[in-house]
């Protein structure tokens, strides 16, 4: 089934990934968990491509653009 993602540009979406997409290292020394696995992405849908979505997200007070290929998407919530 094809979906017109362009009508959701500018809306917040939450993506659950098919697999673990990467890890984030915890820089706080008082926490005994050094990293966690990323299994979801949340952000404003910025752009749509033939093979994936581009999200705009804020992480650690920095604006980031995150590309998520359709093959890595398990589930999407649109707000």
C-alpha positions in Angstrom: 0.0 0.0 0.0 1.3 3.4 -1.0 0.9 6.3 1.4 1.1 10.0 0.6 3.5 11.2 3.3 3.6 14.7 1.9 0.2 15.6 3.6 1.9 14.9 7.0 4.9 17.2 6.5 5.2 19.5 9.5 3.4 17.1 11.8 5.1 15.3 14.7 5.6 11.6 14.1 6.9 8.7 16.2 8.6 5.9 14.3 9.2 2.5 15.8 12.1 0.9 14.1 12.3 -2.7 12.8 15.8 -3.2 14.2 18.0 -1.3 16.6 19.2 1.6 14.6 22.3 2.5 16.7 23.4 3.4 20.2 23.7 6.6 22.2 26.5 6.8 24.8 25.5 8.3 28.2 28.0 11.0 29.1 26.8 11.3 32.7 29.3 9.7 35.0 26.8 9.0 37.9 24.7 6.7 35.8 25.7 3.1 35.6 24.1 2.5 32.2 26.7 3.6 29.6 24.5 3.5 26.5 21.0 2.5 25.3 19.7 1.2 22.0 17.6 3.4 19.7 14.5 1.6 18.7 12.3 4.7 17.9 12.6 8.1 16.4 10.4 11.1 17.1 10.3 14.4 15.4 8.6 16.7 12.9 8.3 15.3 9.4 10.5 17.7 7.4 10.7 16.0 4.0 9.7 12.9 2.1 11.8 10.9 -0.3 11.2 7.9 -2.5 13.0 5.6 -0.1 12.5 7.3 3.3 11.5 10.1 5.6 13.5 13.1 7.0 12.7 14.1 10.6 13.6 17.3 12.3 14.3 16.7 16.0 15.9 18.4 19.0 18.5 16.4 20.9 20.6 17.8 23.7 19.5 21.3 22.7 20.6 20.9 19.1 18.5 20.8 16.0 19.1 17.5 14.1 17.9 16.2 10.8 17.4 12.4 10.9 16.9 10.3 7.8 14.9 7.0 8.3 14.7 4.6 5.3 11.2 3.0 4.8 12.9 -0.5 5.2 13.7 0.4 8.8 10.2 1.5 9.8 8.0 -1.0 11.7 5.2 1.4 12.9 4.4 5.1 12.7 2.2 7.3 15.0 1.2 10.6 13.6 0.2 13.5 15.9 
